[in-house]
Amino acid sequence: MKENEIITIPYLVHEGDMARQERTIKRLWILCIILILLLAGSNAAWFYYENQFEDVVTTTQTVTQDVDTGDGTAIINDGVHVNGESETNSNYKAN
């Protein structure tokens, strides 16, 4: 065989090869679509899994307060220090 010699292929062989390639390409497209759907499904599953948990932050604060009322004229009403007479509409109850 010479280097520059042209080799011809019968038409039926070429058509058979093209039909086989078309089937292969169709299968590859179906595979790509399935893989994209599986990727989206796995991401949705992770979002669902992560949203099942609730992050709760609990803060505890201990407060101590020393009040020096002196001669007894200070009134403590809901944490507000008032010097003088008591308010008439307050919820303060003396013990």
C-alpha positions as CSV (number, residue, x, y, z in Angstrom):
1,M,0.0,0.0,0.0
2,K,1.2,3.4,-0.9
3,E,1.1,6.3,1.4
4,N,-1.0,8.6,-0.8
5,E,-3.5,5.9,-1.7
6,I,-7.2,6.7,-0.9
7,I,-9.1,3.9,0.8
8,T,-12.9,3.8,0.3
9,I,-15.4,2.4,2.7
10,P,-18.7,0.9,1.6
11,Y,-21.8,3.1,2.3
12,L,-23.5,0.5,4.4
13,V,-20.5,0.1,6.7
14,H,-20.4,3.9,7.2
15,E,-24.1,4.1,7.9
16,G,-23.9,1.3,10.4
17,D,-21.0,3.0,12.2
18,M,-22.9,6.3,12.3
19,A,-26.0,4.6,13.7
20,R,-23.9,3.1,16.4
21,Q,-22.4,6.5,17.2
22,E,-25.8,8.1,17.4
23,R,-27.0,5.5,19.9
24,T,-23.8,6.1,22.0
25,I,-24.3,9.8,22.0
26,K,-28.0,9.4,23.0
27,R,-26.9,7.2,25.9
28,L,-24.3,9.7,27.0
29,W,-26.9,12.5,27.0
30,I,-29.2,10.4,29.1
31,L,-26.3,9.7,31.5
32,C,-25.5,13.5,31.8
33,I,-29.2,14.3,32.6
34,I,-29.3,11.5,35.2
35,L,-26.1,12.8,36.8
36,I,-27.4,16.4,36.9
37,L,-30.6,15.2,38.6
38,L,-28.7,13.1,41.1
39,L,-26.5,16.1,41.9
40,A,-29.5,18.4,42.5
41,G,-31.2,15.6,44.6
42,S,-28.1,15.1,46.8
43,N,-27.9,18.9,47.4
44,A,-31.5,19.0,48.3
45,A,-31.1,16.1,50.7
46,W,-28.2,17.9,52.4
47,F,-30.2,21.1,52.8
48,Y,-33.1,19.1,54.3
49,Y,-30.7,17.3,56.7
50,E,-29.0,20.5,57.8
51,N,-32.3,22.3,58.4
52,Q,-33.5,19.6,60.8
53,F,-31.3,21.0,63.6
54,E,-31.8,24.2,65.5
55,D,-28.9,26.2,66.8
56,V,-29.7,27.4,70.4
57,V,-27.5,29.7,72.3
58,T,-28.2,29.9,76.0
59,T,-26.7,32.8,78.0
60,T,-26.8,32.8,81.8
61,Q,-26.1,36.0,83.6
62,T,-25.9,36.3,87.4
63,V,-26.4,39.8,88.8
64,T,-26.1,40.9,92.4
65,Q,-27.0,44.4,93.5
66,D,-26.3,46.1,96.8
67,V,-28.6,49.0,97.6
68,D,-27.8,51.5,100.3
69,T,-31.0,53.3,101.1
70,G,-29.6,55.4,103.8
71,D,-32.5,56.8,105.8
72,G,-35.1,54.7,103.9
73,T,-36.2,57.4,101.4
74,A,-35.1,55.4,98.3
75,I,-37.7,53.4,96.5
76,I,-36.6,50.7,94.0
77,N,-39.4,50.2,91.4
78,D,-38.7,47.6,88.7
79,G,-34.9,48.2,88.8
80,V,-35.2,52.0,88.8
81,H,-33.8,53.8,91.8
82,V,-36.1,56.7,92.8
83,N,-35.2,59.1,95.6
84,G,-38.2,60.6,97.3
85,E,-41.8,59.7,97.5
86,S,-43.2,56.6,95.9
87,E,-45.2,56.7,92.7
88,T,-48.9,56.1,93.1
89,N,-49.4,53.9,90.1
90,S,-46.4,51.6,90.8
91,N,-46.6,47.8,91.3
92,Y,-44.1,48.0,94.2
93,K,-45.2,46.1,97.3
94,A,-43.4,46.7,100.5
95,N,-42.8,43.7,102.8
